[in-house]
Amino acid sequence: MNLLLALVNSYSLLLLAYLALRLLRGDAWWWLALLHTFALYLFAPLLLSLPLALLLRGWRTALLAALLLLTGAGWFLVPLLRPAPPVTATGPRLDIITFNLLGTPRSLQPEMAWLLAAAPDVILLQEAVAEGDDPRLAPLAAAYPFTARVRGSLRLFSRYPLREVSYPVLEDHPGRIGLRAVLDVAGQPVVLYGVHLSLPRRQQPRVRLPVDRFPLSYLVRYDESRRNAQIQRLLMLIQRETAPVIVAGDFNLSATSIAHDRLSAVLVDAWTAAGAGFGHTYPVSRVIGLPGVVPPLLRIDYVWHSRTVQTVQATRGPALGSDHRPVVVTLALPER
């Protein structure tokens, strides 16, 4: 019993140390940034350790566990229960879907059927990897008259005319390019950025492993520096815009990361504004070889927007053939 109580107490103290380091050091160290990515799951053992401490009559340990559980509830659960603010904007509505297709050489018929049935105003795809006019995307090309793409990754399909298309450089070397399009929505310019940011991973492992297999191979390569630098350049570009801005795509970014806080200081996370539940989009377990009962563990696909725009609704699309689930958002644009 004493050993169990000591283990519960040690876990609580380590969790308290984590919170202190998050406050004092942010994401200064790679391993701390990795903990931020999975912060939700660091609190999960409290659901067991608190009743165990009470059962063992470790009152001080139980008190610390209870305080930590309240902290976790305030961080993760209270925002989920908060009702979405009423939509006061009376301007045009804009329906957007962002979806990482995992565009390996396979049929995309289920994805095309679902996207056409959803019929949003704007579709932004990532990992649409085929070059040129991909015949798998022909149904979208036929339904949406205005298109743009970044070679090898991003594809934009819009019902609204594109006044301007450009390709902002988010990273000079080894290189990362985004897509910027100015949509003409009922005569109003709306700036849309499409992005697919780098995985938080370095090429060389920090520690040599006897067996180089996922997930350990990924953990020893974890590094947010490239992705965070791309976010900083993206924010610099966004802050120069004068029209309403929407940013969508695969950010390879957990909603509990410090970089999410940096984005939230400038933009509104549509899911945080109007989504229900955690909204995790990755991974779709059966696609990556996990048991189908394992739910998506992280939210890494986003629609962000400037504060002049309001989120009406944010939902996830179904699990199809990709390892990501799509994000479906309805926005209310400001009146001109």
Secondary structure, DSSP 8 states (H G I E B T S, - for coil): -HHHHHHHHHHHHHHHHHHHHHHHHTT-SHHHHHHHHTHHHHHTTHHHHHHHHHHTT-HHHHHHHHHHHHHHIIIIIHHHHS--------S-EEEEEEEE----SS--HHHHHHHHHH--SEEEEE-----SS-GGGHHHHHH-SEEEE-TTS-EEEESS-EEEEE--EEETTTTEE-EEEEEEETTEEEEEEEEE---SB-SS-SS--SS--TTHHHHTTB--HHHHHHHHHHHHHHTT--S-EEEEEE----TTSHHHHHHHTTSEEHHHHH--S----B--GGGGTS-TT----B--EEEEE-TTSEEEEEEE----SSSS--EEEEEE----
